[in-house]
Amino acid sequence: MISGRRQKMSTRQIISPGLVNRRKFLQLTAAGGGMLMLAACGGSGGASGHTEIIFWLPGGTQTYCNAHNTIEKDYQKLHPNIQMPPVLCGTGKQDYTEVLLAHIAAGNAPDATLYWDSPVSLGASGAAMDLTSMMANSQHAKIDKWPAGALASCQFNDKIYGLPITAGVFSMWYNAEWFERKGISVKREDFPKTWDALRALSKEFTTWKGDELQTIGFPVLHTPAQGSDRYNLPMWSALNGSQIYDAENKKYTIDSEANIAMMDYFLSWLNEEYRGDVNYLLRAKVIWDAYPDAQTGRAPAFQTQKQAMVLQGSWMVGDFYTWTGPSFEKWNVAPLPLGPGGTKQISGDWPNWAVIPRGAKHAAEAFQYLDYMSATGVRTWFNVLPDLPANADFSHSILPDGLVQKRGKAFAQEIMDFFYQQQQIVTPMWNSPVEGFASDQIGTAIARVMTKAAKPKQAMAEAQKACQDKLDSVLRKK
């Protein structure tokens, strides 16, 4: 069973909200028609005496969508005056963001939706409602109920445009069985605490057969599946004492000296461990990640014991077992190691955000539903797909059933406690009004550096200019 998280990683796109208007909506309707018009038929008026709340999902497996239908049904039992039709579970081949924005432009938005891209992008363009005042009067969704790092991904100009219902956190996953066979300590406290130590350990696992990589310890940038490094770079930057985006001053810092040094570091790592050519990694028979390659079907190197360590999220406690045939059982996780310029331990996250679109017909009632989902409804979600709930009112004693069955209750509790601790030290991410555009530019810069098409200073400067120019353009339109 592949989670909504995995689908998000494989389909993540941003359409700039500033580009969608009434004319664009008409173009989309003419071109795509079916889904847009079908969704438009839903309406939001309920039967007499009832309020109908329309709730959408960007997509996901049928199991994931069914879980949300169950949450709706449970909520309606508690609130007989509320009616909720089955969730819209994605928009097929049409880009979800584009469809959502078209409905907002047409004045026919859902009352609430989960969103897999930054709420700041919606809020900065006026496409999402400010939730700040509603949060203040809520039962579960008050500001102090959320981890600061996760909530920062929803904030822009002192307003809050989303709720990070779940906020899975990143850490270093490692194959404890392989470590043991090599006589390497499997204790979390003994895992490398610096990039230099990680780099040294990685070489212990890297083997070749002629010009073909057989196994590796840890991959360099530009090699994991789906180009996920473009989203992870804020973590690497923070680990090296810098940042990619300064939200307070609305300035990108992509070409800071520390970030250029970071890219030089990974390039040096490529030269030392992987013979100076990223293509040795890219053309391997496996994909250097914990998920199969969506395009080629190549198996995940981590589960097949071709890769000893991987940067991945807490959602892997479920997804690790969904790929057919993991060849080992004992894995563990550790904090992210610090770069040469790093002084502060951090983590990163990838939330599932809930937003209320501009023009929602029943915003107050929709927010009450999101408040319920934050701490109570999310239990049903967690039972099906153990993404990490972010709200403080969710009990940390609730454990993923699958993980308990596989590794036992004591291990499951210890691992989840570690993840919740990491949730409290998340570095600010996902907080730019042009998040999607910037991710694309960063991905291009990483590719140009790691394929040696450009020097780090040049590639980072080009990305810096493109992102700052785009941001300034969006801010001028406000």
Residue pairs with C-beta under 8 A, 6 or more apart in sequence:
1 61
1 63
1 318
1 322
1 385
2 61
2 319
2 322
3 60
3 61
3 64
3 315
3 318
3 319
3 322
3 385
3 387
4 57
4 58
4 59
4 60
4 61
4 64
4 116
4 352
4 385
4 387
5 168
5 313
5 315
5 319
5 350
5 352
5 385
5 387
6 291
6 319
7 59
7 60
7 61
8 58
8 59
8 116
8 350
9 225
9 226
9 228
9 291
10 226
10 294
11 59
12 116
12 117
12 226
12 231
12 436
12 439
13 95
13 97
13 117
13 436
14 97
14 117
14 118
14 121
14 435
14 436
14 437
14 439
14 440
15 95
15 97
15 98
15 101
15 436
16 121
16 125
16 434
16 436
16 437
16 474
17 101
17 121
17 122
17 124
17 125
17 126
17 127
18 125
18 474
18 477
20 98
20 101
20 102
20 104
20 105
20 127
21 105
22 105
22 106
24 101
24 102
24 105
25 102
25 103
25 105
25 106
28 36
28 98
28 99
28 102
29 36
29 37
29 102
32 94
32 99
35 91
35 92
35 94
35 99
36 94
36 99
36 102
36 103
39 88
39 91
39 99
39 103
40 103
40 106
40 108
42 54
42 85
42 88
42 110
43 52
43 54
44 52
44 53
44 54
44 111
44 361
44 362
45 52
46 52
46 83
47 83
49 81
50 81
50 82
50 83
51 81
51 82
51 83
51 362
51 365
52 82
52 83
52 84
52 85
52 362
53 82
53 83
53 84
53 111
53 112
53 362
53 365
53 366
53 369
54 84
54 85
54 88
54 110
54 111
54 112
55 68
55 72
55 84
55 87
55 88
55 110
55 111
55 112
55 113
55 366
55 369
56 87
56 88
56 100
56 110
56 112
56 113
56 114
57 64
57 65
57 68
57 87
57 88
57 89
57 90
57 113
57 114
58 90
58 91
58 96
58 113
58 114
58 115
58 116
59 89
59 90
59 91
59 96
60 89
60 90
62 89
63 384
63 385
64 384
64 385
65 87
65 89
65 90
66 384
67 380
67 381
67 383
67 384
67 385
68 87
68 89
68 381
69 86
69 87
70 380
71 373
71 377
71 380
71 381
72 84
72 86
72 87
73 84
74 377
74 380
75 82
75 84
75 369
75 372
75 373
75 377
76 82
76 83
76 84
78 372
79 368
82 365
82 369
84 369
88 110
90 96
91 99
96 116
97 117
100 109
100 110
100 113
100 115
100 357
101 127
103 109
103 110
103 357
104 127
104 357
104 358
104 359
107 359
108 359
109 357
109 358
109 359
109 360
110 357
110 360
111 356
111 357
111 360
111 361
111 362
111 363
111 365
111 366
112 354
112 355
112 356
112 357
112 360
112 366
112 367
112 369
112 370
113 354
113 355
113 357
114 165
114 352
114 353
114 354
115 122
115 162
115 353
115 354
115 355
116 352
116 353
117 435
117 436
118 153
118 353
118 430
118 431
118 432
118 435
118 436
119 128
119 153
119 154
119 161
119 162
119 353
119 355
120 153
120 154
120 155
120 156
120 161
120 430
120 431
120 432
120 433
120 435
121 432
121 433
121 434
121 435
121 436
122 128
122 161
122 162
122 355
122 357
123 130
123 154
123 156
123 159
123 161
123 162
123 433
124 156
124 157
124 433
124 474
124 475
124 478
125 433
125 474
126 358
126 478
127 357
127 358
128 161
128 162
128 355
128 356
128 357
128 358
129 161
129 355
129 356
129 357
129 358
129 360
129 363
130 159
130 160
130 161
131 141
131 154
131 160
131 161
131 162
131 163
131 356
131 367
132 143
132 158
132 159
132 160
134 141
134 363
134 364
134 367
135 141
135 142
135 143
135 160
135 163
136 142
136 143
138 367
138 371
139 371
139 375
140 371
140 372
140 374
140 375
140 376
140 391
140 393
141 163
141 367
141 370
141 371
141 374
141 391
143 151
143 160
144 392
145 374
145 375
145 391
145 392
145 393
146 163
146 164
146 390
146 391
146 392
147 164
147 167
147 390
147 423
147 424
147 426
148 424
148 426
149 167
149 347
149 349
149 423
149 424
149 425
149 426
149 427
149 428
149 429
150 164
150 167
150 349
150 351
150 390
150 423
150 426
151 160
151 164
152 247
152 428
152 429
152 431
153 162
153 164
153 349
153 351
153 353
153 428
153 429
153 430
153 431
154 160
154 161
154 162
154 163
154 164
154 353
155 161
155 247
155 431
156 247
156 431
156 433
161 355
162 353
162 354
162 355
163 353
163 354
163 355
163 370
163 374
164 349
164 351
164 352
164 353
164 390
165 351
165 352
165 353
165 354
165 370
165 373
165 374
165 378
165 381
165 389
165 390
165 391
166 351
166 352
166 378
166 381
166 382
166 387
166 388
166 389
166 390
167 349
167 350
167 351
167 352
167 388
167 390
167 423
167 426
168 313
168 314
168 315
168 349
168 350
168 351
168 387
168 388
168 419
169 313
169 314
169 347
169 348
169 349
169 388
169 419
169 422
169 423
169 426
170 232
170 235
170 311
170 312
170 313
170 314
170 336
170 347
170 348
170 349
170 350
170 422
171 311
171 312
171 313
171 314
171 333
171 334
171 335
171 336
171 347
171 418
171 419
171 422
172 191
172 198
172 309
172 310
172 311
172 333
172 334
172 335
172 336
172 337
173 290
173 302
173 309
173 310
173 311
173 312
173 316
173 331
173 332
173 333
174 186
174 191
174 308
174 309
174 310
174 331
174 332
174 333
174 334
175 302
175 305
175 307
175 308
175 309
175 328
175 330
175 331
176 186
176 330
176 331
176 332
177 328
177 329
177 330
178 205
178 305
178 308
178 328
179 185
179 186
179 308
180 186
180 330
182 204
182 205
184 201
184 204
186 330
186 332
188 332
188 333
188 334
188 335
188 418
191 334
191 335
191 337
192 198
192 200
192 201
192 337
193 335
193 337
193 338
194 337
194 338
194 339
194 340
195 239
195 265
195 337
195 338
195 339
195 340
196 340
197 337
198 218
198 309
198 337
199 218
199 269
199 272
199 273
201 217
201 218
201 309
202 216
202 217
202 218
202 273
202 308
202 309
203 217
203 273
204 217
205 215
205 216
205 217
205 307
205 308
205 309
206 213
206 215
206 216
206 217
206 273
206 274
207 213
207 214
207 215
208 214
211 280
212 280
212 284
212 285
213 274
213 280
213 281
213 284
214 306
215 305
215 306
215 307
215 308
216 273
216 281
216 288
216 301
216 306
216 307
216 308
217 307
217 308
217 309
218 307
218 308
218 309
218 310
219 281
219 288
219 307
220 266
220 269
220 270
220 273
220 274
220 278
220 281
220 450
221 229
221 233
221 236
221 263
221 266
221 446
221 449
221 450
222 229
222 278
222 282
222 446
222 447
222 449
222 450
222 451
223 278
223 281
223 282
223 288
223 450
224 287
224 288
224 289
224 310
224 311
225 287
225 288
225 289
225 291
225 292
225 293
225 294
225 300
226 289
226 291
226 294
227 443
228 289
229 443
229 446
230 439
230 440
230 442
230 443
230 446
231 350
231 439
232 311
232 348
233 244
233 442
233 446
234 243
234 244
234 245
234 348
234 427
234 428
234 429
235 336
235 346
235 347
235 348
235 427
235 429
236 262
236 339
237 243
237 244
237 258
237 259
237 262
238 342
238 344
238 346
238 348
238 427
239 336
239 337
239 338
239 339
239 342
239 346
240 258
240 259
240 261
240 262
240 265
240 338
240 339
240 340
240 341
240 342
241 258
241 339
241 341
241 342
241 343
241 344
242 253
242 256
242 258
242 259
242 262
242 341
243 253
243 256
243 427
243 428
244 252
244 253
244 254
244 259
244 438
244 442
245 251
245 252
245 253
245 428
245 431
245 432
245 438
246 252
246 253
247 428
247 431
247 432
250 471
250 475
251 468
252 432
252 438
252 464
252 467
252 468
252 471
253 259
253 464
254 442
254 445
254 460
254 463
254 464
254 467
255 457
255 460
255 461
255 463
255 464
258 341
259 460
260 456
260 457
260 460
261 340
261 341
262 339
262 341
263 445
263 446
263 449
263 456
263 459
263 460
264 456
265 339
265 340
266 449
266 450
267 449
267 450
267 452
267 456
270 276
270 277
270 278
270 450
274 280
274 281
278 450
278 451
279 451
281 288
284 298
284 301
285 298
286 298
286 299
286 300
286 301
286 304
286 306
286 307
287 293
287 296
287 298
287 299
287 300
287 301
288 301
288 307
288 310
289 300
289 301
289 302
289 307
289 310
289 312
290 300
290 302
290 303
290 310
290 312
290 316
290 319
290 320
290 323
291 300
291 319
291 323
292 298
292 299
292 300
292 323
299 323
300 323
301 307
301 310
302 310
302 312
303 320
303 323
303 325
303 326
303 327
303 328
304 325
304 327
305 327
305 328
311 336
313 349
313 350
314 386
314 387
314 388
314 419
314 422
315 385
315 386
315 387
315 388
317 386
317 400
317 402
317 403
317 412
317 415
317 416
318 385
318 386
318 400
318 402
318 403
320 326
320 331
321 402
321 406
329 406
329 407
333 415
333 418
333 419
335 345
335 347
335 422
336 345
336 346
336 347
336 348
338 344
338 345
345 425
346 425
346 426
346 427
347 422
347 423
347 425
347 426
347 427
348 426
348 427
348 429
349 423
349 426
349 429
350 430
351 390
351 430
352 387
354 370
354 373
356 363
356 366
356 367
356 370
360 366
373 381
374 391
374 393
374 394
375 389
375 391
375 393
375 394
378 389
378 391
378 394
379 394
379 398
381 387
382 389
382 394
382 398
382 400
383 401
386 400
386 402
386 403
388 416
388 419
388 420
388 423
390 423
396 416
396 417
396 420
397 413
399 409
399 412
399 413
399 416
400 412
400 416
403 411
403 412
403 415
404 412
407 415
432 438
432 467
432 471
433 471
433 474
433 475
434 467
434 470
434 471
434 474
437 466
437 467
437 470
438 463
438 467
438 470
438 471
441 462
441 463
441 466
441 467
442 463
442 467
444 459
444 463
445 454
445 459
445 460
445 462
445 463
446 459
447 453
448 454
448 459
449 455
449 456
449 459
449 460
453 459
454 462
